[in-house]
Amino acid sequence: MQAGKQIGASRARGRDAFRPRAPRTESGRRLMVLVLATAVGVFLATVPLHRDWFDLRVYYGAVGEWVHHGGGIYDYRVPGTTYGFTYPPFAAVTMLPMALLGLRTAIAVGLLLNIAAALAVLYVLAAPVLRRHGGHGWLGFAVLGCLLALFEPVRDTFSFGQVNLLLLALVLGDAWLLAGAARGRARWAGVGIGLAAAVKLTPALFIGLLLLARRPRAAAVATGVAAGGTALAAWAAPDASRFYWTEALRDTDRIGQLAYVSNQSLQGVLARLAQPAEPDRVVWASAVVAVLCLWAWRASRALRSGDTMAAFALTGLAACLVSPITWVHHLVWLLPALAVLADAGLRHAPGTGARRRLLATAGTVYAVLCSSVVWLWYDDASGVDGFLGSNIYVWITLGLLLGLPVRQDSPNGVRFAAAEGFTAAEGTPPAGSRPSSPRTSGSRAAPQ
């Protein structure tokens, strides 16, 4: 018996020897962050393909055409291309200040907004996890910030000058407001989701999440804000609004080729399979209905279990799958799922198989989504390797939708995404809540 205990202790020490440890001194921690940030900066400056703010140039040109030349928002084309503005008219209304700026200034402002949005997203997703598991304060945030910068959808959002992080921050802002319901902030909940849905249609699925969570007031606010933004755009640009809602919305060719390898949605999978023919719309619609049913079932179960962070993450996954076009940079909506997966692993005791499996899955998913691997099939996605490889981000998204772990927090209630982290920080637990449990339902993600 004593020998068995000694062997067990020896194995535990061996595992501890390979477990990463933070430097013990403040100067050591600063040096580690400096080295890591420098390495990440050098990598970002030299390795990934830079997109030259292409999408921001589209926004800038379309708004300029509308304001300075009296043209239509959807008439503008980037010189030498067929690409123009593809968002709802309200998005152009929110971008009107760009008409007062030079292009370089607009790029700088866009960078600053994306940095602010990235910091907000990082705080909402990481703060509760670091607080629960002892994440070394600022050091944990600094390391996670470097990891966030390497994530391909985040890299592309910055280099395209895209708005994805801003929309994710708006939706996560509603999660934060709902988490603070006891302090009177919940009356504003739904504004962020409504604004995001008025700018791009994909976040509208989060209104469905509010309904599943039995937050009718927040759902009504989100719907009202989205409708109000759309009405404002119809007043400001009636011709553009009429064109968008009656013609442009149905014309996916205006956005890009469905079979393009960057389209990591169900529609993209079907389009690459059908090349050079068009994908079957009935098959796609059936797949969308199936995914939405799976999402509603899994999100409802997560809500009943009290794990609405998982429900939120599942909604982002489903939105990416059912959208006709989900470019790689749209996959910032997978970040909440990564946070849930990592948190689920850390809740298990060190050295346990469940902890190793979950953290290995989270690390593998993160690494693949940093790798730009789908671009290996840029020219040819035929064959078995093309089917598997060119759609790998879709398989990851679908696997997470099927197998994302759900935490069992409270049998009685719904706590909206991040409630535990924010209210614990303020010293007041959510009404009716109980201490979180390390138990998980579905302790490992589905194979990718």
C-alpha positions as CSV (number, residue, x, y, z in Angstrom):
1,M,0.0,0.0,0.0
2,Q,2.8,2.4,1.0
3,A,4.6,1.6,-2.3
4,G,1.5,2.4,-4.3
5,K,1.2,5.8,-2.6
6,Q,4.9,6.5,-3.3
7,I,4.4,5.6,-7.0
8,G,1.3,7.8,-7.2
9,A,3.1,10.7,-5.6
10,S,6.0,10.2,-8.0
11,R,3.7,10.3,-11.0
12,A,2.0,13.4,-9.7
13,R,5.4,15.1,-9.3
14,G,6.3,14.0,-12.8
15,R,3.2,15.6,-14.2
16,D,3.8,18.8,-12.2
17,A,7.3,19.0,-13.7
18,F,5.8,19.3,-17.2
19,R,3.1,21.7,-16.1
20,P,3.8,25.3,-17.3
21,R,4.6,27.7,-14.5
22,A,4.6,31.5,-14.5
23,P,7.8,33.3,-13.5
24,R,7.9,34.0,-9.8
25,T,9.2,37.5,-10.0
26,E,7.4,40.6,-11.5
27,S,10.4,41.3,-13.7
28,G,10.4,37.7,-14.9
29,R,6.7,38.0,-15.8
30,R,7.3,41.2,-17.7
31,L,10.2,39.8,-19.6
32,M,8.1,36.7,-20.5
33,V,5.3,38.9,-21.9
34,L,7.7,41.1,-23.7
35,V,9.4,38.2,-25.4
36,L,6.0,36.6,-26.3
37,A,4.5,39.8,-27.6
38,T,7.7,40.5,-29.7
39,A,7.5,37.0,-31.2
40,V,3.8,37.4,-32.0
41,G,4.4,40.8,-33.5
42,V,7.2,39.6,-35.7
43,F,5.1,36.7,-36.9
44,L,2.1,38.9,-37.7
45,A,4.3,41.3,-39.6
46,T,6.0,38.7,-41.7
47,V,4.0,35.5,-42.1
48,P,0.2,35.9,-42.6
49,L,-1.1,37.4,-45.9
50,H,-2.1,41.0,-45.2
51,R,-5.4,42.0,-46.8
52,D,-4.5,45.7,-47.1
53,W,-7.7,46.9,-45.4
54,F,-9.7,45.7,-48.4
55,D,-13.1,45.7,-46.7
56,L,-12.6,49.0,-44.9
57,R,-11.7,50.5,-48.3
58,V,-15.1,49.2,-49.6
59,Y,-16.9,50.9,-46.7
60,Y,-15.0,54.1,-47.2
61,G,-15.6,54.2,-50.9
62,A,-19.3,53.4,-50.6
63,V,-19.9,56.0,-47.9
64,G,-17.9,58.5,-49.9
65,E,-19.9,57.8,-53.1
66,W,-23.1,58.3,-51.2
67,V,-22.1,61.5,-49.3
68,H,-19.8,63.3,-51.6
69,H,-21.0,62.3,-55.1
70,G,-24.7,61.7,-54.5
71,G,-24.5,58.1,-55.7
72,G,-26.1,55.0,-54.3
73,I,-24.5,53.0,-51.5
74,Y,-24.7,49.8,-53.6
75,D,-23.4,51.4,-56.8
76,Y,-19.8,51.7,-55.7
77,R,-17.3,49.2,-56.8
78,V,-13.7,48.9,-55.7
79,P,-11.7,50.0,-58.8
80,G,-10.7,47.0,-60.9
81,T,-13.0,44.6,-59.1
82,T,-16.7,43.7,-58.9
83,Y,-16.8,44.1,-55.1
84,G,-19.0,46.7,-53.5
85,F,-21.0,47.3,-50.3
86,T,-22.9,44.2,-49.2
87,Y,-24.3,45.0,-45.7
88,P,-27.8,46.3,-44.8
89,P,-28.1,50.1,-45.3
90,F,-28.0,50.8,-41.6
91,A,-24.4,49.7,-41.6
92,A,-23.6,52.5,-44.0
93,V,-25.5,54.9,-41.8
94,T,-23.2,53.9,-38.8
95,M,-20.2,54.5,-41.0
96,L,-21.1,58.0,-42.1
97,P,-18.4,59.6,-40.0
98,M,-15.9,58.0,-42.4
99,A,-16.9,60.6,-45.0
100,L,-15.3,63.3,-42.8
101,L,-11.9,61.5,-42.7
102,G,-9.1,60.7,-45.0
103,L,-8.5,57.1,-45.9
104,R,-5.4,56.7,-43.6
105,T,-7.2,58.3,-40.7
106,A,-10.2,56.0,-41.3
107,I,-7.9,53.0,-41.2
108,A,-6.3,54.2,-38.0
109,V,-9.7,54.7,-36.4
110,G,-10.8,51.3,-37.5
111,L,-7.7,49.8,-36.0
112,L,-8.3,51.5,-32.7
113,L,-12.0,50.4,-32.6
114,N,-10.9,46.8,-33.3
115,I,-8.3,46.9,-30.6
116,A,-10.9,48.2,-28.1
117,A,-13.4,45.5,-29.3
118,A,-10.8,42.8,-28.9
119,L,-10.0,43.9,-25.4
120,A,-13.7,43.9,-24.5
121,V,-14.2,40.4,-25.9
122,L,-11.1,39.2,-24.1
123,Y,-12.3,40.6,-20.8
124,V,-15.8,39.2,-21.1
125,L,-14.6,35.7,-22.1
126,A,-11.4,35.4,-20.1
127,A,-12.1,37.2,-16.8
128,P,-14.4,34.7,-15.3
129,V,-12.2,31.8,-16.3
130,L,-9.0,33.4,-15.0
131,R,-10.8,34.3,-11.8
132,R,-12.0,30.8,-11.2
133,H,-8.7,29.1,-12.0
134,G,-6.1,31.5,-10.7
135,G,-4.9,33.0,-13.9
136,H,-2.0,35.3,-12.5
137,G,-4.0,38.5,-13.1
138,W,-2.5,40.8,-15.7
139,L,-0.1,38.1,-16.9
140,G,-3.0,35.8,-17.8
141,F,-4.7,38.5,-19.8
142,A,-1.4,39.4,-21.6
143,V,-0.7,35.8,-22.6
144,L,-4.3,35.3,-23.8
145,G,-4.1,38.6,-25.7
146,C,-1.1,37.3,-27.6
147,L,-2.9,34.1,-28.3
148,L,-6.0,36.0,-29.5
149,A,-3.8,38.0,-31.9
150,L,-2.7,34.8,-33.6
151,F,-6.2,33.5,-34.2
152,E,-6.8,33.6,-37.9
153,P,-10.3,35.1,-37.9
154,V,-9.0,37.8,-35.6
155,R,-5.9,38.4,-37.8
156,D,-8.1,38.7,-40.9
157,T,-10.6,41.0,-39.1
158,F,-7.8,43.4,-38.4
159,S,-6.1,43.2,-41.8
160,F,-9.4,43.4,-43.8
161,G,-10.6,46.3,-41.6
162,Q,-13.7,44.2,-40.8
163,V,-16.4,44.8,-38.2
164,N,-16.7,41.2,-36.8
165,L,-15.0,41.9,-33.4
166,L,-17.2,45.0,-33.0
167,L,-20.3,43.0,-33.5
168,L,-19.1,40.3,-31.1
169,A,-18.3,42.9,-28.5
170,L,-21.8,44.4,-28.9
171,V,-23.5,41.0,-28.4
172,L,-21.2,40.1,-25.4
173,G,-22.1,43.5,-24.0
174,D,-25.6,42.3,-23.7
175,A,-24.4,39.3,-21.9
176,W,-22.6,41.6,-19.4
177,L,-25.8,43.7,-19.0
178,L,-27.9,40.7,-18.3
179,A,-25.3,39.4,-15.8
180,G,-25.9,42.7,-13.8
181,A,-29.7,42.5,-13.7
182,A,-29.7,43.0,-9.9
183,R,-28.0,46.3,-10.3
184,G,-30.5,47.7,-12.8
185,R,-28.4,47.3,-15.9
186,A,-30.7,44.8,-17.5
187,R,-33.1,47.4,-18.9
188,W,-30.5,48.1,-21.6
189,A,-30.0,44.4,-22.5
190,G,-30.9,43.7,-26.1
191,V,-29.5,47.0,-27.5
192,G,-26.2,45.4,-28.5
193,I,-27.8,42.4,-30.2
194,G,-30.2,44.7,-32.0
195,L,-27.5,47.0,-33.3
196,A,-25.4,44.0,-34.4
197,A,-28.4,42.5,-36.2
198,A,-29.1,45.8,-38.0
199,V,-25.5,46.0,-39.2
200,K,-25.3,42.3,-40.3
201,L,-28.0,39.7,-40.3
202,T,-26.0,36.8,-38.7
203,P,-26.3,38.1,-35.1
204,A,-30.1,38.0,-35.3
205,L,-30.0,34.4,-34.1
206,F,-29.1,35.8,-30.7
207,I,-32.6,37.2,-30.5
208,G,-33.8,33.6,-30.7
209,L,-31.4,32.8,-27.8
210,L,-33.0,35.5,-25.7
211,L,-36.4,33.9,-26.4
212,L,-35.1,30.5,-25.4
213,A,-33.7,32.0,-22.3
214,R,-37.1,33.5,-21.4
215,R,-35.9,37.0,-21.6
216,P,-38.8,38.5,-23.6
217,R,-38.1,42.1,-22.6
218,A,-34.5,41.8,-23.9
219,A,-35.7,40.1,-27.0
220,A,-38.2,42.9,-27.6
221,V,-35.5,45.5,-27.1
222,A,-33.2,43.8,-29.6
223,T,-36.0,43.4,-32.1
224,G,-37.0,47.0,-31.6
225,V,-33.5,48.4,-32.0
226,A,-32.9,46.3,-35.1
227,A,-36.2,47.5,-36.6
228,G,-35.5,51.1,-35.6
229,G,-32.1,51.0,-37.2
230,T,-33.5,49.6,-40.4
231,A,-36.2,52.2,-40.4
232,L,-33.7,55.0,-39.9
233,A,-31.7,53.7,-42.8
234,A,-34.9,53.6,-44.9
235,W,-35.5,57.2,-44.1
236,A,-31.9,58.2,-44.8
237,A,-31.4,56.1,-48.0
238,P,-34.8,55.0,-49.3
239,D,-33.6,53.9,-52.7
240,A,-30.7,51.9,-51.2
241,S,-33.0,50.3,-48.7
242,R,-35.5,49.3,-51.3
243,F,-32.7,47.8,-53.5
244,Y,-31.2,45.9,-50.6
245,W,-34.3,44.3,-49.2
246,T,-35.9,43.5,-52.5
247,E,-32.9,42.5,-54.7
248,A,-29.4,42.5,-53.1
249,L,-30.3,40.3,-50.1
250,R,-31.1,37.4,-52.4
251,D,-28.1,37.9,-54.6
252,T,-25.2,36.1,-52.9
253,D,-23.1,36.6,-56.0
254,R,-22.6,40.2,-54.9
255,I,-20.8,39.0,-51.8
256,G,-18.6,36.5,-53.5
257,Q,-18.4,33.0,-54.9
258,L,-20.2,30.4,-52.7
259,A,-17.5,27.8,-53.5
260,Y,-14.6,30.0,-52.5
261,V,-12.6,28.2,-49.9
262,S,-13.0,31.0,-47.4
263,N,-16.7,30.3,-47.2
264,Q,-16.8,28.0,-44.2
265,S,-20.5,27.5,-44.0
266,L,-22.8,24.6,-44.9
267,Q,-23.6,26.4,-48.1
268,G,-19.9,26.6,-48.8
269,V,-19.5,22.8,-48.3
270,L,-22.4,22.1,-50.7
271,A,-21.1,24.6,-53.3
272,R,-17.6,23.1,-53.4
273,L,-19.2,19.6,-53.8
274,A,-21.4,20.8,-56.6
275,Q,-18.8,22.7,-58.6
276,P,-19.2,23.8,-61.3
277,A,-23.0,23.5,-60.9
278,E,-24.9,25.4,-58.3
279,P,-25.6,23.8,-54.9
280,D,-29.1,22.3,-54.4
281,R,-31.1,24.9,-52.4
282,V,-33.5,22.2,-51.0
283,V,-30.5,20.3,-49.6
284,W,-29.1,23.4,-48.1
285,A,-32.4,24.5,-46.6
286,S,-32.8,21.0,-45.1
287,A,-29.3,21.2,-43.6
288,V,-30.1,24.6,-42.1
289,V,-33.3,23.4,-40.5
290,A,-31.5,20.4,-39.0
291,V,-28.7,22.6,-37.6
292,L,-31.2,25.1,-36.1
293,C,-33.1,22.2,-34.5
294,L,-29.9,20.9,-33.0
295,W,-29.0,24.4,-31.8
296,A,-32.4,24.9,-30.2
297,W,-32.2,21.6,-28.4
298,R,-28.6,22.0,-27.2
299,A,-29.1,25.7,-26.2
300,S,-32.3,24.9,-24.3
301,R,-30.6,22.1,-22.4
302,A,-27.7,24.5,-21.6
303,L,-30.1,27.1,-20.4
304,R,-32.0,24.6,-18.2
305,S,-28.7,23.6,-16.7
306,G,-27.8,27.2,-15.9
307,D,-24.9,27.3,-18.3
308,T,-25.9,30.1,-20.6
309,M,-22.3,30.8,-21.6
310,A,-22.5,27.5,-23.4
311,A,-25.9,28.5,-24.8
312,F,-24.3,31.7,-26.1
313,A,-21.4,29.8,-27.6
314,L,-23.7,27.3,-29.3
315,T,-25.6,30.2,-30.9
316,G,-22.5,31.7,-32.4
317,L,-21.6,28.2,-33.8
318,A,-25.0,27.7,-35.3
319,A,-25.0,31.2,-36.8
320,C,-21.8,30.5,-38.7
321,L,-23.1,27.2,-40.0
322,V,-26.5,28.5,-41.3
323,S,-25.3,31.7,-42.9
324,P,-25.1,31.4,-46.7
325,I,-21.6,32.9,-46.5
326,T,-19.3,32.6,-43.5
327,W,-15.9,33.9,-44.5
328,V,-13.0,32.8,-42.3
329,H,-12.9,36.2,-40.6
330,H,-16.5,35.7,-39.5
331,L,-15.4,32.8,-37.3
332,V,-14.6,35.1,-34.4
333,W,-18.0,33.8,-33.3
334,L,-16.2,30.6,-32.3
335,L,-14.2,32.4,-29.6
336,P,-16.9,31.8,-26.9
337,A,-16.9,28.1,-27.6
338,L,-13.2,28.0,-27.2
339,A,-13.5,29.7,-23.8
340,V,-16.2,27.3,-22.7
341,L,-14.1,24.3,-23.8
342,A,-11.0,25.5,-22.0
343,D,-13.0,26.3,-18.8
344,A,-14.6,22.9,-18.9
345,G,-11.2,21.3,-19.0
346,L,-9.8,23.4,-16.2
347,R,-12.7,22.5,-13.9
348,H,-11.5,18.9,-13.7
349,A,-8.7,18.0,-11.3
350,P,-5.2,18.2,-12.6
351,G,-4.0,14.9,-14.1
352,T,-7.5,13.5,-14.8
353,G,-8.3,12.1,-18.2
354,A,-11.2,14.4,-18.7
355,R,-9.0,17.5,-18.1
356,R,-6.4,16.3,-20.6
357,R,-9.0,15.4,-23.2
358,L,-10.8,18.7,-23.0
359,L,-7.7,20.9,-22.9
360,A,-6.1,18.9,-25.8
361,T,-9.3,19.4,-27.8
362,A,-9.3,23.1,-27.1
363,G,-5.7,23.4,-28.0
364,T,-6.1,21.5,-31.2
365,V,-9.1,23.5,-32.3
366,Y,-7.2,26.7,-31.5
367,A,-4.1,25.6,-33.4
368,V,-6.1,24.5,-36.5
369,L,-7.9,27.9,-36.5
370,C,-4.6,29.7,-36.4
371,S,-3.0,27.6,-39.2
372,S,-4.8,28.9,-42.4
373,V,-4.9,25.3,-43.4
374,V,-8.0,25.6,-45.6
375,W,-6.0,27.8,-48.1
376,L,-4.0,24.7,-49.1
377,W,-7.1,23.9,-51.2
378,Y,-7.5,27.4,-52.7
379,D,-7.1,26.1,-56.3
380,D,-8.6,22.7,-56.1
381,A,-11.0,21.3,-53.4
382,S,-11.8,18.1,-55.3
383,G,-11.2,14.6,-54.0
384,V,-11.5,13.2,-50.5
385,D,-8.7,15.3,-49.2
386,G,-10.3,18.4,-50.7
387,F,-13.7,17.6,-49.1
388,L,-12.1,17.0,-45.7
389,G,-9.4,19.7,-45.8
390,S,-11.2,22.6,-47.5
391,N,-14.1,22.4,-45.1
392,I,-12.1,21.7,-41.9
393,Y,-13.4,24.8,-40.1
394,V,-17.0,23.7,-40.9
395,W,-16.2,20.3,-39.4
396,I,-14.8,22.0,-36.3
397,T,-17.8,24.2,-35.9
398,L,-20.2,21.3,-36.4
399,G,-18.3,19.2,-33.9
400,L,-18.4,21.9,-31.3
401,L,-22.1,22.4,-31.9
402,L,-22.6,18.6,-31.3
403,G,-20.2,18.1,-28.4
404,L,-19.5,21.4,-26.5
405,P,-19.6,20.6,-22.8
406,V,-22.4,22.0,-20.7
407,R,-21.8,22.8,-17.1
408,Q,-24.4,21.9,-14.4
409,D,-24.6,25.0,-12.3
410,S,-28.2,25.3,-11.2
411,P,-31.2,23.0,-11.7
412,N,-33.6,25.8,-11.3
413,G,-32.5,28.7,-13.3
414,V,-31.0,30.6,-16.2
415,R,-28.0,32.8,-15.7
416,F,-27.0,34.7,-18.7
417,A,-23.5,34.2,-20.2
418,A,-20.7,35.5,-17.8
419,A,-23.0,36.2,-14.9
420,E,-20.9,34.2,-12.5
421,G,-17.7,36.0,-13.4
422,F,-19.0,39.6,-13.2
423,T,-21.2,39.3,-10.2
424,A,-18.6,37.4,-8.3
425,A,-16.2,40.2,-9.0
426,E,-18.6,42.7,-7.6
427,G,-19.3,40.5,-4.5
428,T,-22.9,39.7,-5.2
429,P,-24.0,36.4,-6.5
430,P,-26.9,36.2,-9.0
431,A,-30.2,35.9,-7.3
432,G,-31.1,32.3,-6.7
433,S,-27.7,31.0,-7.9
434,R,-25.7,28.3,-6.2
435,P,-21.9,27.8,-6.2
436,S,-20.7,26.4,-9.4
437,S,-20.0,22.7,-9.6
438,P,-17.1,21.0,-11.4
439,R,-19.5,18.5,-13.0
440,T,-19.9,18.7,-16.7
441,S,-22.4,17.1,-19.1
442,G,-20.7,15.8,-22.1
443,S,-17.2,15.9,-20.8
444,R,-15.5,15.7,-24.1
445,A,-16.2,17.4,-27.5
446,A,-17.2,15.3,-30.4
447,P,-14.2,14.1,-32.6
448,Q,-13.3,16.7,-35.1
